[in-house]
Structures are given as structure tokens and as C-alpha cells.
Amino acid sequence: MAIIVPPDGPLNAKVLIVGEAPGETEEIRGVPFVGPSGMELNRMLQEAGMSRSEVFCTNLCRSRPPRNDIELYIRKSSKFTKKVTKADQKRIDAGINPYKFVPLRDMLVDPKVMEGFIELKKEIELVKPQIIITVGNASMWALTGRWGITKWRGSMLTYSSAGKDTKLIPTYHPAAILRQWDWRAIGVADLRRAARFRDGTPYPTRERRFILRPNFDQATHTLETLISRADLLGDNAVLRLSFDIETRAGHIACAGISWSYSDAICIPLMCAERREGYWLLDEEVRIVQLLQTLLTHRRVRVVGQNILYDSQYTWRWWHFVPRVDQDTMISQHAIFSDMPKSLAFQASMYADFYVFWKEEGKDWEKNMREEELWHYNCLDCVYTDEVGQVELETIRSLGLQNVHDFQQSMFWPVLQAMQRGVRIDLKRRNELIIEVKGEIARRQTFIDKILGHPLNVDSPKQMHALFYGDFRMPVQMKRGKKGEPSRPTLDDDALQKLRRIEPLLTPLVNSIADIRTLGKFLSNFLCRPLDTDSRMRCAFNIGGSESGKSAPKTYRLSSSENAFGSGTNLQNIPSEKSKSLGKAAARGGFDGIGDPYQFPNIREIFVPDPGYTWFDLDLERADLFVVCWEAEDEQLKSAMRLGVDIHLLNSFVITGKEPPPLEELVETHSKYRDHRGPMKLTREFAKVFCHGTNYGGGARTMAAHTGRSVAEIERAQRIWFAAHPGIKRWHDRVKSQVVARRFVENHFGYRWYIFDRIDSIIPEAIAWIPQSTVSIVINRIWERIYRELPEVQVLMQVHDSLPGQFPTSQAQSLLPRIRECAKIVVPYADPLVIPVSIKTSEKSWGHC
């Protein structure tokens, strides 16, 4: 018999919290929210200015569901939405737990949920709270009909019953927060928002004055009025406008402009009832002319969300770029680099009144009515303006103006590179495609022959059946993402482990690894779509991803295909120093007999324009320079200045040997450079060991990475820190800063605010210092070249390098000036300028 857990709290409570269902501790004690998640909820309430004693707590379902998963009690149809265990299925088949689902809203639910929902409505009527806080997805859906807590959390909703509306704000369940700790700060922010309304304060209202289906006179009058306002402004005054577009099939579907938090116009360009377009041709020409005049006006400052995307469209179809002053995604990245960047999330945190209004994305959804799209377009604009203003205030209060201003200044050099693109040598590209496909075919033939049957190396099912079934090799596990269990894997690292366990598998494993590497060459680089002029145009992202899931918190730019499907992730383009190619060379011949295959130089397909020379500017040992300066280690700093083979020097230190004079270890003439004996092996160990230890890697971690015992690593780390105590002091300094202030800061003033658990984040925080510093240096070199050397064209950014081109006729004068632009001072007490190398070629990037 199911154990019922009753509600808890004062009947005159102003705040009513609704969970999903009780857990094991709640079931034992008979009170909701008393287990680990309940204790965390209490702490969060206190931080939000509320007390558990003033809150009435209840659940949607009053008994514990199987595996504590209430979604087993909720179906979208007669079929289960989640897997049911065999034991549960047997009980269902036996009629012990028959799951006689009944309709509730747009779903089917177990009767226990329906019974709990009926009781919940009675409790709301009895308590009459000023505000309801739903925690979790199911409770929000039951009271509002909305589904998807990650989308709707923070929204200022209402629960309606018997003609009366009660304010309701959903947030994450504390049990989910315990699994995903960086959600905690967001949950506390939602609770603070709810606390504002527990005394009966009504939701703030904002009148929306949107022009959604303008005629020609309305559209032109609105744009001309805004142009006149800009014309009449004084010398130091500007007109701030928010701008946003929606797209369809690679074209601009509509464009929105707002000039206040309430006023906006959506100018449609596509319309379902008019196949030829919303406007007559001469009308559209006039409107685009007015848009250009307004958005490029010297007194106008444009704010947008991810406006690098919009600018790709305005440049391609309207041949102008708005006078962008602020991209709210970049602003959010400058403040909280590790937080989500979507406009909906930013609005949920910064807007005075917020309700989730649409999925993030610019493309017109097929099931969306046009009036709805146009309304959303105007909402995008007004929310962007409000979010941007709050972010500017936050930036001023945190003292991050310099950080923010520079990050915004990167918009123009990045956009220029995106517009220009890179010339591709089609002939060489086709040759490499044929070569790579041939090499893949050779290896596939070899695999099929030795196995006696075909094998799809990209099929996990076939690979697992072969290695873990037929060969009975020990199963290799891969750690899952946050909250996910480990799972069996046969990735490259796992295959190499199996090869070491059973050397007879070497030819097979090498062939599989080669096919995978060559396949990535094909799909990711050689066969990527090009623009109509045979150039590759990539999209660069200054402010991280829209969702924040892949936000580059180190401030390194990411790259991807552009808005029109051209381009790729340039960060993965292999070079001679690439780990993938290093591993391939170390594997040997794919059949275990021949010499290693010389993998193609993909960079040869990237060629300069006629009359130009390609250059590749690369920071030398950049991260290591920053580590030495952070540690204030004079010996290491001297060695770096001299160009010493630092890994060779470190190999002497960690083995307890007296190193020779630094001059003998300079990389260009080291007598130890080509040594093939034990010192070479020690150097390779020192390279991995010192890098990981410098970045906070513990003994167990480094033992796993180096293949040494934990005792050996502990001894080496004692020697290392004794020889270089400044590194340990740097680690302690970072840890103290994170514990005391919840952020880590580099010498440029950039910060990473940390919302995850501190105990697991310290090594990452240590590594963030050199990684972010180097990213900022390379960005500043790019921005300075753009500002000071208009003749030089930076075409892309790849890790710590800037590939580009300059006029061949000006090589003698421009190269020294490029090198001068690369002298970016990192403001330590002992100023650091990271040296650069500049390689050139008139033929291709790969020939530099």
C-alpha cells in the first residue's frame, strides 16, 4: 500500500511551494522536503529572504513513484514515455500496479497524480497564498499547462481557478540542483523574484505598443520619424535602437526595431498570403533604404542579441551592417562567461517582467503563425533593449567596463573576417578528397579481409559486438556527463588500451583509428559546403553559445558553419602539432607492416588571394609563459626568455639531477635535443607531468595520465614544488580567491564567476588563468591589427594563432608592423610580452 505524505506548513502562509512527489526520506518521516533536497531548499529560501516556517509545502503526487521518477506516472499517449524496469512491468502485468491512466490537461496520468492534483487545488483554495512556487517540471505543468522547466523557469505565470488568478513562478527542483549544482544560483534568483510578490505586490505591467502588420505609410513614417529624431540630437547624444531579424530559407523574413521597452515595429518582408513578398518592389526598395539610413546613422547606436548572426544577413542581402554598439550575448559573456547566453535566459534574470515567449532561434518555424512570429520579433527587440541596459548597469557596478568594452570592440574585426572568408584551392581539395577516400577504402578492405566479414567502424553496436563479444576484451568505460552514468566505449583511447592489452589487435586497431581520423578529415573539412564564390566563410562566436552549454569561458573564440551553411569549426583543423596526427604517426602502419601513412596537410586547400601572401602568426609557448609569471619563478622566467627546452630542463629537476647551464638547453642548439636514451623518455614524462601538475592535477590524476604509480607521482610532485614553490603559492592564491569571492581573475581584469561546487573546480580555475590570458592576448593582437593595419587581413583565429594575408608587394614593410602589433603587454609587476613566430607563404596556409 502506498504511503501518503501530507503537506506541511502554516495554513495562512503567503508562499506555497509545490513539489512533484515525495522521496524516500519524505516517505519515512511523513513530511515533504525534509531529505537532502529539502535541506537544500531551506538554505536557498534563506538566501532568497524567506524562511521555511512561513512557507506551506506540498506535492503534486502524495506517494513516492517508482525510482522517485514521477514522469513514469505521466504519459503523452497510451505508450510509456520512459522505460519501465522488468520488475515494474511484471507488477503491471500482474495487476499489482495497473497504471490505469486518466486524462489531465493534455496528458494521461496515473490516478495517484490525479488524486494529488485534486487535493492540491483544495490546499491552494484553503491557504490562499499570495504566490505559488512550483519546483520541477510536473508540478509546473499540472498548475499551468506548460511543459519544460528549463524553458519556463523564472517566468511570471498565474494559476487560475474559479475565476481567481494566483501568481506562480516555477523553478528547478532542489533534487535536480543537487545533481546540476550550477543551477543553484539560478534557482535562488527565481526564489528572490517570488519573494518580491509574497506581500501581495502585483506583477509589474508593461504596455506593449507593437506595430505588427504595417502598411507602407506606417512603415515609412515610423522609420522617417526615427531618422528625424536622430538628426535633431546634439553632439554628445545618441539614439539607442534595438534591432532583430527573423529568417526563413536563408533570407530575411522580417526585421524588428524598438526604441523603448514598450514600442516596437516589425517590418515583414515575407508573407504567406503574398508569394511575391509583403511589399511591392519599389516599396521594399524604399523601406530598405530607410533602414540603412537609420541603422547606420552617426547618432544611432544599435543593440542586438547575437547580432553577428543578423549582420551576416544584412550584409548579404542589404549590403550594410548596422552601427552596432552592444551585443547582449557578448555583454552576458563579459559578466558571467559560464552562464547561458540565450536571450530568454538573460531576460529571465534581468527583465522586470518576464514570461518565456519562444524557443531560441532565428528561423521561422513551420507551425508558427505569421502574426505570432512578428509579435515575437518585437518582443525580442524590447527584451534585448531592457536586458542590455541592465547588463550595462551590472558591468559598471562590478568594475568590468574595460573588459566589456574590449569584448564589444571585437565585433568589427570578427565580422570583417566572416564577411571576407577564405579562398579555397578547389583542385587541391578534390585531389585530397580522392586520396583520403582511397586510403579509407584500403583500410576497410584490410579490416573486412582479416575479419572475414564487413565491419562498420562507426557503428557502436557492431564494434561492441566485435571487441566485447567476439574478442571478449575487458569493457572500457567512459565517464558520463554531469548526472549521467558511465557507459561502455570504444573511442580512440579505449582502443589503444585494448591494443596494449592484446598486441595482436594492433593492425586492426590502427586501421579503425585511421578510418576515423580520415573520415573526420572528409566530413569536417574537405567536404564542407562553400559559398557560391567558392570561398569558405565561417561564423566566429565572441560570446559563447546561445545555450551556454559550450560557452568558451576562457574567452577564446569558437567557430562553426555560418548562417548560410558554409564553413566549419576551424579549431579542429589539424596541423603538424595536432594531437590526432601525433597519435597517428605513433601508431605505425595500418597493417602493422608498412611505414606510417603521411596524413594529408588539410591546410594546403586554404590559399591567399591573387597578389597576397599568407601569414600564420602564432604565440610561442604562451600558456607556459603565463604559468611562469603567475608563479613569479625567476629560474623558469629566465629559461623561457632564453628559449630553453623547458621540458628537458624540468626532466632534470623531477629526477633530482643538477641541470646543466641553461645555455646548453636552448632548443636551437641543445646537445640533448636528439638524445634517444632514458633522458628522452624522461623528457616526455616531464612534459605531461609538469603541465598537469602546474594546472592543479593531483597524484591520482597524473598517475592515470602518465602510467606511473601514485607513489612515484607523489614523490615527483614533492620534488617539483620544492624546486618551484611559487607554483604552489599560485595554486593556493587561486583557491583562496575562489573560496572567498566565488570568482577567479586574471591580470587583464577578466573574471570567471564560478557557480559550480568549489571542491571539484579548483584545477579548472587554476588552468583558467593561463588559458584566458592567452586568449585575450591573441584577441588583442587581432583587434590591434584591424585598427592599425587595414592593409592586413586576418582571416581566422585558430587556438593561439592568427592566419591571414597581406599584399605581397608590401611584405617588407608590413611584417615588422605585424610583429609590433603582436607586442601585447600582460600587466604583471614584471610585464610579460609573449613572443610570436610569423610564417609566410605565397602558396597556401599549409606551405607556411
N, C-alpha and C positions, 0 to 999 in steps of 0.2 A: 504493500500500500504506500502510495506517495506521501511524503511528509510535507505538510503545508507550512510555509514560513510566512507569518503575518507581518504587516507593516510595523513601523516603529517611528515614534516622534510625536510632538505636541499637535493636537487637533486644531490649534489656532495658528499653525505655522504659516509664515508668509512665503516660504520656499518649499516646494515639493519636488523631491528627486525620484525619478522613475528609472530603475534598472531593468535588466532583461529577465533574469531568473537567478535564484539563489545558487551559490556554490556549496562545496562540501562543508566548509566551516559554518556557513549560514544555516545549513540544514541541521547540523549538530546542535548549534546554540539557539536556533529558532528566531534569529534576528537578522534582518537584511544588512549588508555592508558591514560585516564585522571581521572578515578574514583579512588577508594581506591587501586585497584591493580596497576593502572598506577602510583600513587604516590609512592607506594612501589617499583615499578620497577625503578623509578627515583633515589630513595635512594640507591638501590642495584647497579645501574650503577655508581653512585658516589663513592661508596665503592670499586668498581672494577677499578676505574681510568678512567671512561668515563663520558661524560656529555650528557644529553638528547638532548641538542641543536646540537650535532654532529651526531645524530642518525636519520635515516629515519625509521618511524614506520608505519606498515600496518597490515592488517589481511588477512587470507585466505578467509573468508566469510565476505562480506561487510555489511550485515544486521544482526540484532540480532535474533538468533534462539529461538524457544520456550524454556522457562525456562532457558535461557542462556546456553543451552546444545547443542553444535554443533554435538555431536555424534548422535542426533536424525536426522541429515542430512546425516549420513553415515551408510551404511549397508554393511554387508559381503555378503548378499544374498537378495532375494526379501522379506525376512521377516525382521521385525524390530529387532535390537539388543538390544533396550531398550524399556521399557514400555511407551506407549503413553497415555496421560490422556484422559478421556472420552470426554472432551471438544475438545481436538485436534482431536480425532477420528471423532467427529461429523463434524468438519470443513473439514476433509479429505473426509468423505463420501459425504459432500455437494459440494465438488469440489472447496472450497474456498482456500485450501492449499493442492493441489493434490499430492505433493511429487512425481513428475514424475522423478524418479531417472535415472541418466545416468552413464555410466562406467567411472571411473577414477582410474588408476593403477589397483589394484586388488580388488577394492571395487565398490559399487554403491553409488552415491552421489546425493543430491538434486541439481537442476540446479543452485541455488544460490551459492553453493560451486564451481561448475564448472565455473560459470561466474567470481567469485572471483579469482579462480586459473589462469584463462586466464589473468586477469588484473595484478595479482601478477607477472606472468612471464614477462609481459611488463614493470612493475616497476623495476624489477631486471635488465632487459636489459637497461633501461634508467639510473638508478642510478649507475650501475656498482660498487657495493660495494666490498670492499676487503674481507669482511666476512659477512655471514648471521647468525643471531641468531634466531632460532625458539624457541618459548615458548609454551609449551603444546604439546599434542600428535598429534592432527590433522594436524597442520602446518608442523611438522617434517615429518609425513607420506606423505603429499602432495608433498614435495620437494625431499624426499629421498627414499620413499617406505618402510621405517622402521616403525614398529608399536610397541609401548610400551615405553613410555617416561622414566619410572623408570629404564628400562634396558639400553636405548641408550643415556640418558643424559650424557653430558660431552664428548661424542665421537667426534673425529675429522673427520667429514664427508665432502662430497662435493656435491654441486648441479650442475648437468650437463645439459647444454642446448646449442644447436647449436655448439657442439664441444668444448665448453669452460667450464672449471670447476671453481666453486667459492667455497671457503672454507665455511663450515657450521658447527656450533656447536649447538646442541639442549640443552635445559634446561627446568626446571619446569616453568609453567605459574605462574606469581605472584599471581593470584587469588587462585591457589592451595596452594601456600606458605602461604597465609593468613589463610588458613584452617589447614595447616600442618606446623606450624611455625619452627619446627626443620629442615625442608628442606631449610630454608633460607640461612644458611651458605654454603650449598652445591650449591645452585643457584648462590651465589656470587662467589664461586670458579670457576664455569663454565663461568661466565661473565669475570672473570680475565683471564681465559685461552683464551677466544675470543679476549680480549683486546690486547693480545700479537701479534695478527696477523692483526690488523687493519691498520698497516702501509705497508702491502704487504709482510711481512715476510712469507716465505713458511713454511708449516708444516715440522717439523723435520722428516728426513727419517732414518730408521734403517734397514740395510740389515739383512735378516733372513737366516742363513745358517743351515737349518734343514736337518737331515738325517732321512727320514721317512720310507723307506722300505729297511732296511739294509740287506745285505746278511751276512752270518756267519763271513766272513773275515772282513767286515766293522765293525760289532758289536764288535767282539773281539779286533780288532785293536784299536778302539776308547776307549774301556774300559782299555785295557793294556797301552795305551798312557797316560791316566789319572792317572793310578796307578803309572806309572813311574814318572810322574810329582810330585806326592805326595811323592814318595820315595826320590826324589832329593832335597826336600825342607829342609831349615835349621831348627834349633831347635825351633825358635820362629815364623816360617812361617807356614801358613795353606793354604790348597786349599779349596775354597768355592764352593760348588756344590748345585744346586737346583734340587730337586727330586720331582716327582709326578707320581701317578699311575692313570689309569682308570680301572674300574671294570665291570664285567659282570657276572650275575648269581652267585654272591658270590666268584668269582675268579678274579685274576689279568688279565686284557685284554691286557694291555701294560704298560710299565714303561718308563718315560722320565727323562733325565738328561741334565742340561745345565751347562756350565762352563763360559759363558759370557752372555751379554744382547742379543747377536746375534746367538750364537752357541748352538745347542742342538741336541740330538739324541732321537728318540722314538724307543724303542725295543719292537716290538709286540710279544705277546705270544699266542693270539688267532687270527684266520684269517678265514674269511667266506669261502674262496676257499679251505682251508685245514682243514677238520673236525678234524684231529688228532692234529692240532696245527701248529703254524707258523714254528717251528723248529723240527728237528729230536730229539729224546730223548737225545742222548749223546750231541748234540749241546746245547739244553736247559740247561742241567746239567752244562756244561762248562760256559755258559753265567751267570747263577745264581751264580756260584762260583766266577766269576769275579765281579759281582755286590756286593756280600758280601765282598770280599776283598777291593773293592773300597769304598763302603759306610760305612764300619766300620774301615777304615784306621785311624791310630792315628793322621795323619796330615790332615785329611779331616774333614771339618765342613759342615754339611748338613742343608740347609734351605728348608722349605716346608710351604705350606698353609694348615692349619688344618691337620698337619702331624700325629696327634694322630690317625686319621682315616686310613691313609696309613699304619701306623705301625701295626695296627691290622691285616692287610692283610700280610705284610711281615713276621710278627711273625708266623702267622698261616700256611702260605704256603712255606715260605723260611727259617723259623726258625732263623731269625736275625732281629735286629732293626737298622736302620741307626744311625750314630753318629750325632744326631740332635743337632744343635746349636741355631737355631732360627725357631720359628713358626710364620709366619707373622700375623696370626689371633690373636695370643697372643700379639704380638707387637702392633697391632692396638688397642687391648683391654687395654693395659697398657697406651696408649696415650689418646685415645678417647673411653672410655668404653661404651658410649651410642650411638656410631656411628655404621652403618652396618659393618659387618666383611667379606663379600664375597670378593673373590679375584678380581672380576670385579669392585666392588665399590672401593676397595683400589687402583687398577690400574687407575681408572678414576680420583682419587685425586692426585696420586703420580707419575705416569709414564709420561715421557717426551712426548711420543706419545701414544695415546690410542684410540682404537676403540673397542666397545663391541664385544666379539667374541663368547660367548656361554652362555647358561644357566648354573648356578652354579649346581654342582652335579658331582658325580664320575661315575655313572652308564652309560653304553653305551646305547644311545637312539636307538630305533629300526630303525628310519628313517635316521640315520646318516651313511654316507659312511665311510668306514674304513680309507681311506686316510685323510678324514676330521677329524676324531677322533684323528688320530696320529698327524696331524698338530696342533690341539687344545691342545693336550698333551704337545707338545713342546712350544706352546705359554704360557700355564700355567707355565711352568718352567722358561722361560725368564722373564715373568711378575713378578713371585714370587721373583726372584732374585733382579730385579730392585726395586720393592716395598719394599722389606726387607732392602735394602741399604738406601733408602730414610727415612724409618722409624727409622733406627739406627741414622741417622743424626738428625732427629727431636727429638729423645729421648735425645741425647746429648745437643741439643740447649735448651730444656726445663728442663734440670736437672733431668730427670727421670731415670737415669741409674740404681739406686738401685731398684726402683720399677720394671723396666723391667727385670733386671737380676733375681730377685726372681721369678717373674711370669714365666719366661722361665725355671727356675730350678724345678718348679712343674711338668714339663713334665714327668720326670722319675718316681717319686713315683705314679703319677696318672696312667701312663701306666702299672706299675707293678700291681696295683690293678685291672686294666682292664684285664690284661693277666691271673691273678690268678683266679679271680671270687670267688664265694661263694658257698659252699656246701649246697645243699637243701635236707631236710628230706622228701623224696617222700611219705612215709607212712603218716606222719602228714599232708602233703599238701593235699593228697587225702581225708583224714578224714575231713579236714576243707572245702574242696570243697563240699563234700556231705552235711555237716552241713549247710553251707551257702545257698546252693540251696534249702535245706529243709525249712529253715527259710523264704526265699523269697517266696516259694510256699505257706506256711502258711498265709503270709500276703496277697498274691494275692487272695487266696481263700476267705479270710475275706472281702477284698475290693469288689470282684465280688458278694458276698452274700449280703452285705448291700446295694449295688447299684442296684442289680437285673440284672446287665449286665457286661460283661468284660470291663476292663479299662487298656489300655496300658499306664503306668505311664511315659514311655519315649517318648510318642507322644505328642508334643506341641498342635497339633490340637485337640486331644481328651481331654487333660487336660483343655485347654482354653474353650472348649465347655461345660465341666462339671462345672467348677468353675465360669466362667464369663457368661455362657449361662444359664445352668440349675439352678445353685445356685444364680446367679445374684449378685455375690460378687463384691466389688469395684476393678477395674482393677489396678494391681500393675505394675509400670513402672520401667524399668531398663535403666540406662543411657548408651547411646551408646558410642562406641569408638570415637576417635577424628574425627570430621567431620560427624559423623553418628547420626541420631536422636534417642531419647529414644524409647523403644519398650515394649509392654506388656510382662510380665514374670510370671512364676510360679516356680522360683527357690526356694531353701530351705528357704531363708529369707522371700520371698513373702508368702510362705505357712504358715510360723509361724505367720506372721502379720494377715493373714486371720483367723488363728486359734484363735488368741486373740480377733478378731472382733466377731467371732461366735464360742464360745467354743464347740458347738455341733459337729463341724467338727474335733475335736481333734483326735478321733480314726482313722478317715480316713487319716488325715494329717500325723499322726505318722506312719501309715502303709506305706504311699507313701515315706516318708523320709527314713524309714528303708530299703525299697526295693532299693532305690537309693544308700544308703551307702553300703549295702551288694553287690549290683551289681558292684560297683567300686572295692570292695574287690576282687571279682571274676575276672573281666576283667583286672584290673591294676596290680594285684599281684599274686593271686593263679593260674590263668590260663595262665600266661605269658610263652612263649616258653623258654625252657632251651637249653643249648648246648648239644652236643652228649654225654658228660660225666656227664650229669645231674647237672651241675653247672650253676648258673646264672652269666652271665658276662654282666655288664652294661658299657655303654660309659659315661665317665666323660668329661665335657667340661670346660676347663680352661678359654677360651676366648670368651664366649658368643656364640650366634647362628650365622650361616652363614649370615643370612639376617640382623641380628641385631635387629629384632623385639622383641626377648626375651632375649636380651643381659643382663646378670646379672651385672649391673653397680656397684653393691656393692662388686664385686669380689668374691662373693660366687659361688662355683662350681655348675653347673647344671648336671643332669644325665638323661639318656634316654636309650632306647634299643641300643645295639651295632651294628656294621656294618653287623652282620650276623643274626639279628633279635632276639637275646636273650636279656633278661634284661628288665628294666623298669625305671620309674622315682622314684628313691629311696626317693626323698624329700617328697613324698606323703605317704610313708609307715606310718600307724598310730601307735601311742604309747599311753601309759596311759595318756599322757598330751595333746593328739591331740584334737583340737577343735571339729572335727567331732564326736569323741567318747564322748566328754563332752556334746555336744548338744544332742546326742542320749540318754545319761544317764538322762539328764534333761527332756527329752520328756515323760518318763514313758513307761509303757507297750503299745505295738502297738494297742491293742484293747481297751485301756482305762481302763482296769480292772487289768490285771496281773502286776507283777513286771517288771521293765526294763530288756530287754534282754542283757545279758552279751556278748558283741560283741567279736568275737574270736581274740586272740592275734596272728596276722599275723606273728609277728617276731619269733614265735616258729619254723617256717619252715627253718630259717637260722641257720645252725649248724656248729660248728667248725670241722676241720679235725681231724681224729683219733690222739690222743696224744696231742691235743691242747686244750686250754681254751679260750673261747670267752671273750672279754672285750668290754666295752662301755664307752669311755671317753667322758665326757660331761662338757662343760663350764657352770658354775653356774651363773645365773642372769647376763649374760655377757653384754647385751645391757644396763642394768640399771647401772652397774659399770661404763661404759663409759659415760653415761649421768652425773653421779655424778662428775666424774673427769673433764668433759668438763665444768660443771658449777662451778667448784672449790668450791663446797659446803662442808664445813668441817663437818657439822652435818650429812649430808647424807653419806659422806665418812666414818665417824666413825660408823654409823649404819650398813653400808654394811660390814665393816671389822668384826663387832661383829656377823654378821649373823642375824640381826634383821628382823622380818617380816615387810618389808618395806611398804607393802600396809596397814598394821594395823597402823603403825606409821603415814602414810600420812592421814589415816582416821581421826585421832585426829586433825591433822593440818587443814584440809579443813573444819572441823566443828567448828573450833575456840576453841577446848578444849586443855588444857595443857596435853601433853603426859606424861605417867609415865616414870621412868628411863628406859633407853634403854635396860638394862639387863633383865627387865621384858617382853620385847617384842621379845627376841630371839626366833626364831621359834621352837627350840627343847624343850623349857620348858615355853612357853608363857601361862600365866593363861587366856589369852584372846583367845587362839587358837581355842577352841571348843565352843566358845560363840555362841548361837543361836538367840540372841536378835537383837535389832537395830544395834549394833556395827558390826555384821556380814554383814548386808545389806550395811552399810556404807563402810566397807572394800571392798566389791565387786564394789561399785561405785568408790571408790578411785583408785582401780586397773585400771579400764578403763579410768577414768577421768585423772589421773596423767600421764599415759602412753601417751594418745593422746595429752594432753596439753604440755608435755615435747617435743613432736615431732612437735609442732607448730600448733596443731589443734585449730581453732578459736571457739568462743562461739557457733555459729550455728552448726558447725560440731560436737562438743562434745555433744550438746543438742540432736542431732539426734542419736548419738551412745549410750547415757545413758538414754534416755527417760525423761530427766529433761527439764525444761523450759530454754530458753536463759537467762533470768534474773538470775535464780539460778546458771547457769554455769558462767556467768559474775562475780557474787559475789564470787563463789568458786575460780575463776582464780585470782581475786584481792587478796584474802587471800593467795593463793598458791604462787604467785610471790612476795608478801610482805614477806612471810616466807623464800622463797628461791630466792632472787634477782639474784643470779648467773645464774639461768636458763634463765631468760630474757636477761641477758647480753650475754649469749652464743648465743641465738637466734639473737640478734642484730648484734653480731660479724659475724655470718654466712651470714646474709643478706647483711651486708656491703661488705663482701668479694665477694659475688656473683655479686652484683651490680657493684663493681669496677673492678673485674677481670674475671668475667664470669666463674668462677670455684669455687668449694669448695674443701678443702684439709683436710685430717686427719693427725694425728701425725706420721704416718708411711711415710708420703710424697706422698700418693696416692691422685689422683685428679679425680674429675668428672667435665669435661668441659661441660657447660650447653648451649645448643643451642635452647632450648625452651623459651617461654615467661617467664620472671623472676617473674612477679606478681603472677603467679599460681604455681611456682615451689619451693618457699621458704620452705614450710613444708616438701616437699620431700628432699630438700637439707639438712635441719636440721636432718631428720631421717637418711640420708645417712651417717653421721659421725659415730654414734654408729654401724650401720649395717655393714658398710665397715670395721671398725676397728675390729669387732668381726670376720668377715670373714677372715681377714688377720691373726688374731691370730690363728684360727683353722687350716688354711693352713700352718702356720709356725710350728705348733706342728707336723703336718703330715710330713712336709719336714724334720724336725729335727729327728723324729723317724726313718724315712727312712735312713738318713745319719748316725745316731749314733747307732741305734739298729737294725741291719739287721735280728736278730732273730725274731723281732716283725713284724707282717704283718697287716698293715692297709688295710682293705678290702673294705671300702666305707666311704663316708662322707655324713652325713645327718644333714642338718642345722648346729647346733653348736656342733655336736658330731662326734666322730671317732670310729666306730665299727671295731673290728679286732680280731686277735687271736695271742697267743704266746704259746710256748711249755709248757705244764703243769708242767713238771719236773723243769722248771726254773722260776716258778711263784714267788717264794720268792725273787729272785734276780732281776727279770725284772720289777715287779710292781713299786718299788721305782724309777727305772731308767725311766720308762714311765712317772711317775709323775714329775720327774726332767725335762724331755723334754717338759713338758707342761708349764713350767715356762717361758713364753714369756713376756718380758717387753714391755709395751706400753710406749713410751718415753715422758711422761708428765714431767713437772717440779717436780711433786710428782709422781715418777714412779709407774705404775699400773701393777700388775700381777693378772689376772683374775683367781680365784680359779677353780679347776676342781673336779669332782667326777668320780671315776672309779669303775664300777660294773662289776662283772665277773660271768661266769657260764661255767661249763663243758658240759652243755646240749644244750643250744641254746641261741640265742640273746634274745628271749622273756623271758628267765628264769634268765636273769642277775639281 
